């Protein structure tokens, strides 16, 4: 399950599900440690260390899960490996900076929010789109890529497969028409035709 290739739709759904689950996990970490009121009214520093540490741990867990589906999608798609690894490394940096931002942010002070975090998030989203829209490698197992969907009938064969099957059929050799050589003609004058009589 965690080693098979995945297509575009499954990669999109898995990424969406992981994003929602990560947001829920971060909310639970905040509520379970200092709460939203404590986060808003507390001073940046040691009072938020427990909350920031819990957010960092859960964020890194989701980075590992995202790395798994990104590698599986990169193996299925005809993409470049540096795009997948850049996505994984930048996602790890984003998780660390996100926890650090919660540790030092001052609510009500826009200057305390680092602008580089938004730029990093846009870069990660661009890499994610590149991984999503990469074309599958020729010869991928279509049953494995569509295993999460139920089809009523068999998948239609492409025109290319029809042409390939038609080209594999051996051509029947044409039989040349048999020629009957003309009868040899005798030398000299030809006889007059007659019915049971000799020509005069």
C-alpha positions, 0 to 999 in steps of 0.5 A: 500500500505504501510502496505502490505507484499512485496516479494524479487523482489519488495524489491530489486526494491524499495531499488534501486529506493530509493537509486537513489532518495536519490542520486538525492536529495543529489545532489539537496541539494548541488546545491541548497545551496553552489554548487559543487564549493563551496563545494570543495573550501569552508573550513569545518565548519559553511559555510557548515552547511546549506548544511549539514542540508538539506542533513541530513533532506532528508537522514532521510526521506529516512531512514524512507522509507527504514525502511517501506519496510524493516519491510514489507519485514521482516514480509513477510520473515522468518527472524529475527527481530533483523536483520531488526531493526539493518538495520534500526538503522545503516541506521539512524547512516549512514545518520547522519555520512554522513551529518557530513562527508560533513560538515568536509571533506577536498577535496584533503586530504584523511585523512579527510574521516572517514574510519568507514563510509565505514565499516558501509556501508558494514555492512548495505549492509550485513544486506540488503542482509540478508533481501532480501534473507530470505525465505517467510513465509509459507502461504503468500498471493501469489497474494499480493506478485505478484500484480505488475506483470502481468501473462498471465495465472494462476500460476502453482500449485506445486507438493506438492499441488497436493499430498495434494489434492490427499491425501484428496480424500477418498479411496474407500473400496474394496468389498470382493468377495462373496463366495458361500459355497459348497453344502453339500454332503450326507453320504454313497455311492454316486449314479451313475449318470444317465439320467432319470434312477435310478442307478443300 
